[in-house]
Amino acid sequence: MNSSVPMTSLIVEPTDLTPGVRFLPSTFEFEISGESRPENVRKFYEPVMEWLENYKVWLKSNKPGSVDKLIFKFKFQYFNSTSAKFLTSIIARLDAIRKEIMPVEIEWYYDTPDVDMKNSGEEFSKMFTLPFRFYSVELM
């Protein structure tokens, strides 16, 4: 990967079965939101994980001077157990960026009455040393 070339965005429109993905490195906006129960979870999430790995490589050569930390937002209304395994891998990649390059923070949004989604975020936060912030919002 040529480090002098700007990193391209990753945008995936949401469907009834898959979340929306908006990774915009030029504006430091990173978000995954919606429902995650794709028929082929690996096929959906592998490009996301590959993008994050490429972004990590790119960041090593192009650490942004205009931002002191990266914030990744997770706004799930639902995800199945197979998706949770891939989310664990995604968060692990973010933790590697935090350890090797620069601070990374997770913002975990959950629908106010959805205690299970809040608990899921708390479980992820216990698995990693990344800072998590939790936000109770109206997602529906």
C-alpha positions, 0 to 999 in steps of 0.5 A: 500500500502506497502510504502517500496516497490518501486512505479510501473510505469504506461505505456499506449501506445498511440492509435489513440483515446487515449494518451500515458501515461508514469509515471516513478517514479524511474526516475521522468518522468511523461508525457501524450501525443497525442490525447485524444478522447477515446470511454470510457473516464472514463475507460481510465482515472480512472487507471491514477487517481488511480495511482496518488492517490496511488503515493500521498500516497506513496510519503507521506512515501517516499519523494524523497531526490534526487529531489526538485519538480515533473514535469508533462508534457502534450503534447496533439495534441487534447483532447475532452471536456469529456477528459478535465473534467478528465484532470481537475481531474488529475491536481487537484490531482497534486495540492493536491500533491503540497499542501501536500507533495512537489512542482509540476510543469506542463509543457504544450506543444502545437504545435506552430500553435495550439493557442487553445491548448495553450489557453486550458493550460492557462485555466487549469493554472487559475483553480489551483495554480500549476505553469505552463510553456508553450512550443511552439513546433513541435508536429506533 
